[in-house]
């Protein structure tokens, strides 16, 4: 490709990507982090995992042998892609909660050939980068990238065109069992908001991690190579850099355990000795054994998730799981 061809291709890609910046209100990082560290129990929001190094470490987690969710979900999508396409229909609008250029969304784009793709993400830079990459790889694709915090509900700034007098249906995609990072009551509110966003007859393809043996779950979050431990501690590295801190990161050990009654993995950072540090201009003291709660990841039995969906007006119209019953992919349809 010559220089003029490359310039034309780049211009074509830009023309097919529209950014709808809803200017989400970003929480004050210092205020939020300091409030969490002074709370009882102490906590840090999991969104602070994802600086550049944190994102790289999460990608590495998806490749360790103990961590089954990513490869299992991809396997389900690949195995059942034609059936998924038949249930969802083709040529509609595809809305993805969380912006990605990963194998998952590419599988759906190739199978569903949507009229338009709407990635939604709070990070403007990441959103645009992913949107442009996909538009560059799929010359037929129109992309309407929406910068907003979808966890608090979503009003679409772009409306699908009408086909034979009826608005083109919207299919939502929420992969990775990210629904598990919401507290259960918040998960219900989120799904109700998704139903409202997708509109009457809207559909949602969603990946959900299942309840299973405690040993299998705890192994997935305590891999032998220590990648998840490094990922967990990296949140402190990120805060040190962002808030001019002097936390001794290696004074904290990673702990992940499964609460069977609550049906959730809890991740913590536990002080191995008494220590003091400064973060954001504030001094903190930790006793030996004191912990910071960094993440919950809820798991759902299939009947639990179907009931959750039904409670907010979604019917379960299709469901696939793997041979080991580790993970499920559901198609939900609004009434």
BALOBA-1460 file (C-alpha; in Angstrom, 3 decimals):
// residues 335
<rec num="1" residu="x" x="0.000" y="0.000" z="0.000"/>
<rec num="2" residu="x" x="1.396" y="3.365" z="-1.033"/>
<rec num="3" residu="x" x="1.391" y="6.470" z="1.144"/>
<rec num="4" residu="x" x="-1.696" y="7.935" z="-0.544"/>
<rec num="5" residu="x" x="-3.565" y="4.618" z="-0.183"/>
<rec num="6" residu="x" x="-2.652" y="4.443" z="3.499"/>
<rec num="7" residu="x" x="-3.815" y="8.029" z="4.013"/>
<rec num="8" residu="x" x="-7.107" y="7.275" z="2.269"/>
<rec num="9" residu="x" x="-7.612" y="4.143" z="4.372"/>
<rec num="10" residu="x" x="-6.902" y="6.066" z="7.585"/>
<rec num="11" residu="x" x="-9.349" y="8.795" z="6.568"/>
<rec num="12" residu="x" x="-11.985" y="6.183" z="5.773"/>
<rec num="13" residu="x" x="-11.509" y="4.630" z="9.207"/>
<rec num="14" residu="x" x="-11.890" y="8.006" z="10.929"/>
<rec num="15" residu="x" x="-15.030" y="8.724" z="8.909"/>
<rec num="16" residu="x" x="-16.604" y="5.488" z="10.154"/>
<rec num="17" residu="x" x="-15.927" y="6.196" z="13.847"/>
<rec num="18" residu="x" x="-18.127" y="8.717" z="15.636"/>
<rec num="19" residu="x" x="-17.349" y="9.615" z="19.244"/>
<rec num="20" residu="x" x="-20.255" y="10.484" z="21.523"/>
<rec num="21" residu="x" x="-18.503" y="11.912" z="24.580"/>
<rec num="22" residu="x" x="-21.074" y="12.136" z="27.365"/>
<rec num="23" residu="x" x="-18.344" y="13.550" z="29.617"/>
<rec num="24" residu="x" x="-18.786" y="11.139" z="32.508"/>
<rec num="25" residu="x" x="-18.070" y="12.589" z="35.906"/>
<rec num="26" residu="x" x="-14.868" y="10.985" z="37.081"/>
<rec num="27" residu="x" x="-14.607" y="10.476" z="40.817"/>
<rec num="28" residu="x" x="-11.806" y="12.346" z="42.489"/>
<rec num="29" residu="x" x="-9.216" y="9.595" z="42.799"/>
<rec num="30" residu="x" x="-7.545" y="10.971" z="45.917"/>
<rec num="31" residu="x" x="-10.841" y="11.554" z="47.725"/>
<rec num="32" residu="x" x="-12.215" y="8.124" z="46.801"/>
<rec num="33" residu="x" x="-9.057" y="6.190" z="47.683"/>
<rec num="34" residu="x" x="-8.520" y="7.959" z="50.991"/>
<rec num="35" residu="x" x="-12.164" y="7.436" z="51.953"/>
<rec num="36" residu="x" x="-11.814" y="3.723" z="51.207"/>
<rec num="37" residu="x" x="-8.618" y="3.352" z="53.235"/>
<rec num="38" residu="x" x="-10.174" y="5.049" z="56.263"/>
<rec num="39" residu="x" x="-13.357" y="2.957" z="56.082"/>
<rec num="40" residu="x" x="-14.013" y="-0.199" z="58.095"/>
<rec num="41" residu="x" x="-13.108" y="-2.590" z="56.612"/>
<rec num="42" residu="x" x="-10.504" y="-0.836" z="54.477"/>
<rec num="43" residu="x" x="-11.042" y="-1.055" z="50.733"/>
<rec num="44" residu="x" x="-9.820" y="0.139" z="47.349"/>
<rec num="45" residu="x" x="-12.142" y="0.130" z="44.321"/>
<rec num="46" residu="x" x="-11.111" y="-2.529" z="41.766"/>
<rec num="47" residu="x" x="-11.136" y="0.008" z="38.922"/>
<rec num="48" residu="x" x="-7.735" y="1.148" z="40.205"/>
<rec num="49" residu="x" x="-6.230" y="-2.186" z="39.166"/>
<rec num="50" residu="x" x="-6.169" y="-1.019" z="35.577"/>
<rec num="51" residu="x" x="-3.213" y="1.201" z="34.926"/>
<rec num="52" residu="x" x="-1.135" y="0.057" z="31.955"/>
<rec num="53" residu="x" x="0.774" y="-2.535" z="33.989"/>
<rec num="54" residu="x" x="-2.440" y="-3.760" z="35.610"/>
<rec num="55" residu="x" x="-4.051" y="-4.296" z="32.209"/>
<rec num="56" residu="x" x="-0.978" y="-6.226" z="31.055"/>
<rec num="57" residu="x" x="-1.075" y="-8.383" z="34.182"/>
<rec num="58" residu="x" x="-4.769" y="-9.129" z="33.737"/>
<rec num="59" residu="x" x="-4.067" y="-10.303" z="30.193"/>
<rec num="60" residu="x" x="-1.352" y="-12.545" z="31.650"/>
<rec num="61" residu="x" x="-3.845" y="-13.914" z="34.213"/>
<rec num="62" residu="x" x="-6.142" y="-15.034" z="31.387"/>
<rec num="63" residu="x" x="-3.318" y="-17.270" z="30.124"/>
<rec num="64" residu="x" x="-2.353" y="-19.059" z="33.354"/>
<rec num="65" residu="x" x="-3.554" y="-22.677" z="33.476"/>
<rec num="66" residu="x" x="-5.678" y="-22.249" z="36.612"/>
<rec num="67" residu="x" x="-7.707" y="-19.315" z="35.261"/>
<rec num="68" residu="x" x="-10.486" y="-20.930" z="33.236"/>
<rec num="69" residu="x" x="-13.069" y="-18.104" z="32.630"/>
<rec num="70" residu="x" x="-11.569" y="-16.387" z="29.584"/>
<rec num="71" residu="x" x="-10.637" y="-19.451" z="27.585"/>
<rec num="72" residu="x" x="-13.891" y="-21.205" z="28.534"/>
<rec num="73" residu="x" x="-16.035" y="-18.270" z="27.402"/>
<rec num="74" residu="x" x="-14.093" y="-17.942" z="24.141"/>
<rec num="75" residu="x" x="-14.496" y="-21.678" z="23.599"/>
<rec num="76" residu="x" x="-18.254" y="-21.412" z="24.106"/>
<rec num="77" residu="x" x="-18.516" y="-18.511" z="21.667"/>
<rec num="78" residu="x" x="-16.439" y="-20.316" z="19.057"/>
<rec num="79" residu="x" x="-18.280" y="-23.627" z="19.443"/>
<rec num="80" residu="x" x="-21.785" y="-22.162" z="19.391"/>
<rec num="81" residu="x" x="-21.219" y="-19.100" z="17.216"/>
<rec num="82" residu="x" x="-23.562" y="-20.164" z="14.428"/>
<rec num="83" residu="x" x="-26.324" y="-21.008" z="16.915"/>
<rec num="84" residu="x" x="-25.756" y="-17.691" z="18.705"/>
<rec num="85" residu="x" x="-26.092" y="-15.897" z="15.377"/>
<rec num="86" residu="x" x="-29.309" y="-17.748" z="14.620"/>
<rec num="87" residu="x" x="-30.824" y="-16.771" z="17.976"/>
<rec num="88" residu="x" x="-29.702" y="-13.144" z="17.913"/>
<rec num="89" residu="x" x="-30.234" y="-12.469" z="14.228"/>
<rec num="90" residu="x" x="-27.870" y="-10.642" z="11.909"/>
<rec num="91" residu="x" x="-27.601" y="-7.115" z="10.584"/>
<rec num="92" residu="x" x="-28.910" y="-5.368" z="13.701"/>
<rec num="93" residu="x" x="-27.093" y="-2.990" z="16.086"/>
<rec num="94" residu="x" x="-24.483" y="-4.438" z="18.468"/>
<rec num="95" residu="x" x="-23.775" y="-2.602" z="21.736"/>
<rec num="96" residu="x" x="-20.833" y="-3.755" z="23.864"/>
<rec num="97" residu="x" x="-20.607" y="-2.874" z="27.549"/>
<rec num="98" residu="x" x="-16.891" y="-2.248" z="27.947"/>
<rec num="99" residu="x" x="-14.813" y="-1.460" z="24.897"/>
<rec num="100" residu="x" x="-12.630" y="-4.205" z="23.508"/>
<rec num="101" residu="x" x="-10.797" y="-5.278" z="20.370"/>
<rec num="102" residu="x" x="-10.465" y="-8.813" z="21.736"/>
<rec num="103" residu="x" x="-11.221" y="-12.165" z="20.165"/>
<rec num="104" residu="x" x="-14.716" y="-12.174" z="21.694"/>
<rec num="105" residu="x" x="-16.077" y="-9.064" z="20.003"/>
<rec num="106" residu="x" x="-14.345" y="-9.947" z="16.743"/>
<rec num="107" residu="x" x="-16.124" y="-13.297" z="16.682"/>
<rec num="108" residu="x" x="-19.474" y="-11.548" z="17.041"/>
<rec num="109" residu="x" x="-18.709" y="-8.858" z="14.476"/>
<rec num="110" residu="x" x="-17.777" y="-11.498" z="11.917"/>
<rec num="111" residu="x" x="-20.839" y="-13.642" z="12.625"/>
<rec num="112" residu="x" x="-23.510" y="-10.988" z="13.170"/>
<rec num="113" residu="x" x="-22.305" y="-8.362" z="10.652"/>
<rec num="114" residu="x" x="-24.129" y="-5.617" z="12.568"/>
<rec num="115" residu="x" x="-25.465" y="-2.496" z="10.925"/>
<rec num="116" residu="x" x="-23.555" y="-0.509" z="13.554"/>
<rec num="117" residu="x" x="-21.310" y="-1.275" z="16.541"/>
<rec num="118" residu="x" x="-21.654" y="0.765" z="19.751"/>
<rec num="119" residu="x" x="-18.763" y="0.229" z="22.197"/>
<rec num="120" residu="x" x="-19.287" y="1.881" z="25.588"/>
<rec num="121" residu="x" x="-16.477" y="2.733" z="28.000"/>
<rec num="122" residu="x" x="-15.567" y="5.363" z="30.583"/>
<rec num="123" residu="x" x="-11.985" y="5.725" z="29.304"/>
<rec num="124" residu="x" x="-12.074" y="8.028" z="26.271"/>
<rec num="125" residu="x" x="-8.573" y="7.145" z="25.068"/>
<rec num="126" residu="x" x="-9.018" y="3.390" z="25.358"/>
<rec num="127" residu="x" x="-12.452" y="3.623" z="23.772"/>
<rec num="128" residu="x" x="-11.188" y="5.516" z="20.710"/>
<rec num="129" residu="x" x="-8.147" y="3.282" z="20.303"/>
<rec num="130" residu="x" x="-10.262" y="0.118" z="20.337"/>
<rec num="131" residu="x" x="-12.968" y="1.635" z="18.102"/>
<rec num="132" residu="x" x="-10.469" y="2.751" z="15.468"/>
<rec num="133" residu="x" x="-8.687" y="-0.609" z="15.524"/>
<rec num="134" residu="x" x="-11.930" y="-2.460" z="14.839"/>
<rec num="135" residu="x" x="-13.076" y="0.012" z="12.180"/>
<rec num="136" residu="x" x="-9.703" y="-0.394" z="10.491"/>
<rec num="137" residu="x" x="-10.022" y="-4.168" z="10.438"/>
<rec num="138" residu="x" x="-13.672" y="-4.210" z="9.321"/>
<rec num="139" residu="x" x="-14.074" y="-1.737" z="6.416"/>
<rec num="140" residu="x" x="-17.856" y="-2.266" z="6.328"/>
<rec num="141" residu="x" x="-18.355" y="-1.346" z="9.999"/>
<rec num="142" residu="x" x="-19.885" y="1.894" z="11.296"/>
<rec num="143" residu="x" x="-18.800" y="2.594" z="14.883"/>
<rec num="144" residu="x" x="-20.542" y="4.908" z="17.340"/>
<rec num="145" residu="x" x="-18.261" y="4.996" z="20.392"/>
<rec num="146" residu="x" x="-19.967" y="6.179" z="23.589"/>
<rec num="147" residu="x" x="-17.839" y="7.560" z="26.415"/>
<rec num="148" residu="x" x="-19.808" y="7.227" z="29.644"/>
<rec num="149" residu="x" x="-20.045" y="5.309" z="32.926"/>
<rec num="150" residu="x" x="-22.426" y="2.528" z="31.913"/>
<rec num="151" residu="x" x="-22.663" y="1.190" z="35.454"/>
<rec num="152" residu="x" x="-25.055" y="3.990" z="36.318"/>
<rec num="153" residu="x" x="-27.414" y="3.515" z="33.386"/>
<rec num="154" residu="x" x="-27.140" y="4.487" z="29.735"/>
<rec num="155" residu="x" x="-29.236" y="6.723" z="27.530"/>
<rec num="156" residu="x" x="-28.145" y="6.245" z="23.931"/>
<rec num="157" residu="x" x="-26.973" y="9.435" z="22.190"/>
<rec num="158" residu="x" x="-27.490" y="7.772" z="18.804"/>
<rec num="159" residu="x" x="-30.691" y="6.102" z="17.716"/>
<rec num="160" residu="x" x="-30.732" y="3.167" z="15.284"/>
<rec num="161" residu="x" x="-32.284" y="3.827" z="11.880"/>
<rec num="162" residu="x" x="-35.686" y="2.401" z="11.026"/>
<rec num="163" residu="x" x="-36.193" y="-0.624" z="8.836"/>
<rec num="164" residu="x" x="-39.623" y="-1.008" z="7.250"/>
<rec num="165" residu="x" x="-40.911" y="1.584" z="9.682"/>
<rec num="166" residu="x" x="-39.487" y="-0.161" z="12.776"/>
<rec num="167" residu="x" x="-36.283" y="0.762" z="14.630"/>
<rec num="168" residu="x" x="-33.462" y="-1.709" z="14.016"/>
<rec num="169" residu="x" x="-33.204" y="-3.950" z="17.134"/>
<rec num="170" residu="x" x="-30.292" y="-3.611" z="19.535"/>
<rec num="171" residu="x" x="-28.291" y="-6.559" z="20.842"/>
<rec num="172" residu="x" x="-26.160" y="-5.993" z="23.937"/>
<rec num="173" residu="x" x="-22.945" y="-7.890" z="24.697"/>
<rec num="174" residu="x" x="-21.511" y="-8.083" z="28.234"/>
<rec num="175" residu="x" x="-18.703" y="-10.667" z="28.319"/>
<rec num="176" residu="x" x="-16.140" y="-11.822" z="30.840"/>
<rec num="177" residu="x" x="-18.523" y="-12.449" z="33.726"/>
<rec num="178" residu="x" x="-18.148" y="-8.753" z="34.542"/>
<rec num="179" residu="x" x="-21.658" y="-8.923" z="36.003"/>
<rec num="180" residu="x" x="-19.968" y="-10.725" z="38.911"/>
<rec num="181" residu="x" x="-18.130" y="-7.569" z="39.957"/>
<rec num="182" residu="x" x="-21.448" y="-5.949" z="40.952"/>
<rec num="183" residu="x" x="-22.975" y="-6.610" z="44.345"/>
<rec num="184" residu="x" x="-26.074" y="-8.744" z="43.727"/>
<rec num="185" residu="x" x="-28.555" y="-5.912" z="44.297"/>
<rec num="186" residu="x" x="-26.530" y="-3.645" z="42.007"/>
<rec num="187" residu="x" x="-26.405" y="-6.429" z="39.391"/>
<rec num="188" residu="x" x="-30.213" y="-6.421" z="39.320"/>
<rec num="189" residu="x" x="-30.300" y="-2.621" z="38.910"/>
<rec num="190" residu="x" x="-27.700" y="-2.821" z="36.165"/>
<rec num="191" residu="x" x="-29.645" y="-5.449" z="34.224"/>
<rec num="192" residu="x" x="-32.832" y="-3.424" z="34.582"/>
<rec num="193" residu="x" x="-30.994" y="-0.455" z="33.094"/>
<rec num="194" residu="x" x="-29.700" y="-2.624" z="30.236"/>
<rec num="195" residu="x" x="-33.258" y="-3.762" z="29.498"/>
<rec num="196" residu="x" x="-34.382" y="-0.141" z="29.341"/>
<rec num="197" residu="x" x="-31.452" y="0.851" z="27.094"/>
<rec num="198" residu="x" x="-31.995" y="-2.000" z="24.639"/>
<rec num="199" residu="x" x="-35.710" y="-1.289" z="24.451"/>
<rec num="200" residu="x" x="-38.666" y="-3.604" z="23.724"/>
<rec num="201" residu="x" x="-37.483" y="-6.895" z="22.281"/>
<rec num="202" residu="x" x="-33.840" y="-6.003" z="22.926"/>
<rec num="203" residu="x" x="-31.443" y="-8.896" z="23.506"/>
<rec num="204" residu="x" x="-28.397" y="-9.372" z="25.722"/>
<rec num="205" residu="x" x="-25.607" y="-11.904" z="25.227"/>
<rec num="206" residu="x" x="-23.882" y="-12.233" z="28.582"/>
<rec num="207" residu="x" x="-21.145" y="-14.429" z="30.052"/>
<rec num="208" residu="x" x="-21.590" y="-15.627" z="33.641"/>
<rec num="209" residu="x" x="-19.157" y="-17.543" z="35.855"/>
<rec num="210" residu="x" x="-20.855" y="-20.381" z="37.701"/>
<rec num="211" residu="x" x="-20.747" y="-21.511" z="41.313"/>
<rec num="212" residu="x" x="-18.445" y="-24.503" z="41.614"/>
<rec num="213" residu="x" x="-16.098" y="-26.317" z="43.959"/>
<rec num="214" residu="x" x="-14.246" y="-24.032" z="46.358"/>
<rec num="215" residu="x" x="-10.898" y="-25.579" z="45.433"/>
<rec num="216" residu="x" x="-11.376" y="-24.892" z="41.713"/>
<rec num="217" residu="x" x="-12.358" y="-21.276" z="42.306"/>
<rec num="218" residu="x" x="-9.604" y="-20.527" z="44.782"/>
<rec num="219" residu="x" x="-7.001" y="-22.043" z="42.461"/>
<rec num="220" residu="x" x="-8.156" y="-19.719" z="39.676"/>
<rec num="221" residu="x" x="-7.461" y="-16.659" z="41.856"/>
<rec num="222" residu="x" x="-4.275" y="-18.010" z="43.473"/>
<rec num="223" residu="x" x="-2.297" y="-19.230" z="40.457"/>
<rec num="224" residu="x" x="0.968" y="-21.013" z="41.129"/>
<rec num="225" residu="x" x="2.976" y="-18.514" z="39.069"/>
<rec num="226" residu="x" x="1.829" y="-15.656" z="41.289"/>
<rec num="227" residu="x" x="0.449" y="-13.529" z="38.453"/>
<rec num="228" residu="x" x="-2.797" y="-12.746" z="40.281"/>
<rec num="229" residu="x" x="-0.817" y="-11.840" z="43.408"/>
<rec num="230" residu="x" x="1.280" y="-9.408" z="41.376"/>
<rec num="231" residu="x" x="-1.871" y="-8.010" z="39.767"/>
<rec num="232" residu="x" x="-3.424" y="-7.449" z="43.196"/>
<rec num="233" residu="x" x="-0.328" y="-5.750" z="44.629"/>
<rec num="234" residu="x" x="0.023" y="-3.600" z="41.508"/>
<rec num="235" residu="x" x="-2.957" y="-1.576" z="42.696"/>
<rec num="236" residu="x" x="-0.643" y="-0.207" z="45.391"/>
<rec num="237" residu="x" x="2.072" y="0.506" z="42.812"/>
<rec num="238" residu="x" x="-0.504" y="2.469" z="40.829"/>
<rec num="239" residu="x" x="-1.619" y="4.456" z="43.887"/>
<rec num="240" residu="x" x="1.962" y="5.193" z="44.929"/>
<rec num="241" residu="x" x="2.630" y="6.713" z="41.528"/>
<rec num="242" residu="x" x="-0.676" y="8.552" z="41.186"/>
<rec num="243" residu="x" x="-0.933" y="9.891" z="44.741"/>
<rec num="244" residu="x" x="2.737" y="10.375" z="45.657"/>
<rec num="245" residu="x" x="2.724" y="7.488" z="48.093"/>
<rec num="246" residu="x" x="5.452" y="5.486" z="49.816"/>
<rec num="247" residu="x" x="3.608" y="2.212" z="50.465"/>
<rec num="248" residu="x" x="5.945" y="-0.768" z="50.851"/>
<rec num="249" residu="x" x="4.112" y="-2.896" z="48.309"/>
<rec num="250" residu="x" x="5.918" y="-6.118" z="49.180"/>
<rec num="251" residu="x" x="4.828" y="-5.770" z="52.801"/>
<rec num="252" residu="x" x="1.386" y="-6.894" z="51.617"/>
<rec num="253" residu="x" x="0.508" y="-10.437" z="50.588"/>
<rec num="254" residu="x" x="-2.270" y="-11.439" z="48.234"/>
<rec num="255" residu="x" x="-5.215" y="-13.360" z="49.662"/>
<rec num="256" residu="x" x="-8.164" y="-14.680" z="47.657"/>
<rec num="257" residu="x" x="-10.808" y="-16.964" z="49.142"/>
<rec num="258" residu="x" x="-14.259" y="-18.183" z="48.219"/>
<rec num="259" residu="x" x="-17.165" y="-17.381" z="50.507"/>
<rec num="260" residu="x" x="-19.493" y="-20.261" z="49.693"/>
<rec num="261" residu="x" x="-22.529" y="-18.782" z="51.434"/>
<rec num="262" residu="x" x="-22.227" y="-15.440" z="49.622"/>
<rec num="263" residu="x" x="-21.156" y="-17.157" z="46.401"/>
<rec num="264" residu="x" x="-18.240" y="-14.840" z="45.793"/>
<rec num="265" residu="x" x="-14.482" y="-14.725" z="45.548"/>
<rec num="266" residu="x" x="-13.005" y="-12.007" z="47.774"/>
<rec num="267" residu="x" x="-9.583" y="-10.536" z="47.063"/>
<rec num="268" residu="x" x="-7.587" y="-8.784" z="49.778"/>
<rec num="269" residu="x" x="-4.129" y="-7.378" z="50.427"/>
<rec num="270" residu="x" x="-2.950" y="-8.329" z="53.912"/>
<rec num="271" residu="x" x="-0.205" y="-6.507" z="55.832"/>
<rec num="272" residu="x" x="2.440" y="-9.043" z="56.838"/>
<rec num="273" residu="x" x="3.801" y="-6.751" z="59.544"/>
<rec num="274" residu="x" x="2.885" y="-3.513" z="61.258"/>
<rec num="275" residu="x" x="3.700" y="-0.610" z="58.965"/>
<rec num="276" residu="x" x="3.039" y="3.044" z="58.271"/>
<rec num="277" residu="x" x="2.938" y="4.936" z="55.003"/>
<rec num="278" residu="x" x="1.849" y="8.199" z="53.438"/>
<rec num="279" residu="x" x="-0.557" y="8.411" z="50.510"/>
<rec num="280" residu="x" x="-2.078" y="11.556" z="49.059"/>
<rec num="281" residu="x" x="-0.554" y="13.560" z="51.897"/>
<rec num="282" residu="x" x="-2.281" y="11.448" z="54.565"/>
<rec num="283" residu="x" x="-0.509" y="9.097" z="56.985"/>
<rec num="284" residu="x" x="-1.829" y="5.578" z="57.552"/>
<rec num="285" residu="x" x="-0.918" y="2.904" z="60.077"/>
<rec num="286" residu="x" x="-1.620" y="-0.804" z="59.584"/>
<rec num="287" residu="x" x="-1.402" y="-3.561" z="62.154"/>
<rec num="288" residu="x" x="0.053" y="-6.922" z="61.172"/>
<rec num="289" residu="x" x="-2.722" y="-8.974" z="59.555"/>
<rec num="290" residu="x" x="-4.881" y="-5.957" z="58.688"/>
<rec num="291" residu="x" x="-6.355" y="-6.202" z="55.203"/>
<rec num="292" residu="x" x="-7.500" y="-4.040" z="52.297"/>
<rec num="293" residu="x" x="-10.471" y="-5.448" z="50.370"/>
<rec num="294" residu="x" x="-9.795" y="-4.970" z="46.645"/>
<rec num="295" residu="x" x="-12.447" y="-6.997" z="44.775"/>
<rec num="296" residu="x" x="-15.480" y="-9.253" z="44.895"/>
<rec num="297" residu="x" x="-16.367" y="-11.635" z="42.076"/>
<rec num="298" residu="x" x="-19.827" y="-13.175" z="42.424"/>
<rec num="299" residu="x" x="-20.660" y="-16.553" z="40.912"/>
<rec num="300" residu="x" x="-24.131" y="-17.689" z="39.846"/>
<rec num="301" residu="x" x="-25.809" y="-21.057" z="39.546"/>
<rec num="302" residu="x" x="-27.826" y="-21.083" z="36.287"/>
<rec num="303" residu="x" x="-31.182" y="-20.981" z="38.081"/>
<rec num="304" residu="x" x="-29.962" y="-18.074" z="40.220"/>
<rec num="305" residu="x" x="-29.007" y="-16.060" z="37.171"/>
<rec num="306" residu="x" x="-32.202" y="-16.870" z="35.291"/>
<rec num="307" residu="x" x="-34.179" y="-15.701" z="38.346"/>
<rec num="308" residu="x" x="-32.111" y="-12.511" z="38.560"/>
<rec num="309" residu="x" x="-32.810" y="-11.783" z="34.890"/>
<rec num="310" residu="x" x="-36.517" y="-12.629" z="35.176"/>
<rec num="311" residu="x" x="-36.826" y="-10.315" z="38.150"/>
<rec num="312" residu="x" x="-36.001" y="-7.312" z="35.955"/>
<rec num="313" residu="x" x="-38.064" y="-8.343" z="32.930"/>
<rec num="314" residu="x" x="-35.682" y="-10.493" z="30.884"/>
<rec num="315" residu="x" x="-36.613" y="-13.925" z="29.536"/>
<rec num="316" residu="x" x="-33.812" y="-16.452" z="29.076"/>
<rec num="317" residu="x" x="-34.156" y="-17.643" z="25.476"/>
<rec num="318" residu="x" x="-30.899" y="-19.594" z="25.068"/>
<rec num="319" residu="x" x="-28.079" y="-20.874" z="27.237"/>
<rec num="320" residu="x" x="-24.814" y="-22.718" z="26.608"/>
<rec num="321" residu="x" x="-22.277" y="-24.165" z="28.995"/>
<rec num="322" residu="x" x="-19.072" y="-26.172" z="28.720"/>
<rec num="323" residu="x" x="-18.599" y="-29.865" z="29.438"/>
<rec num="324" residu="x" x="-17.266" y="-29.148" z="32.942"/>
<rec num="325" residu="x" x="-20.101" y="-26.708" z="33.738"/>
<rec num="326" residu="x" x="-17.625" y="-23.982" z="34.639"/>
<rec num="327" residu="x" x="-19.145" y="-21.042" z="32.758"/>
<rec num="328" residu="x" x="-22.386" y="-20.122" z="31.001"/>
<rec num="329" residu="x" x="-23.331" y="-17.851" z="28.123"/>
<rec num="330" residu="x" x="-26.952" y="-16.665" z="28.116"/>
<rec num="331" residu="x" x="-29.170" y="-14.863" z="25.621"/>
<rec num="332" residu="x" x="-31.726" y="-12.722" z="27.436"/>
<rec num="333" residu="x" x="-34.635" y="-10.974" z="25.719"/>
<rec num="334" residu="x" x="-36.674" y="-8.107" z="27.099"/>
<rec num="335" residu="x" x="-40.417" y="-8.280" z="27.177"/>
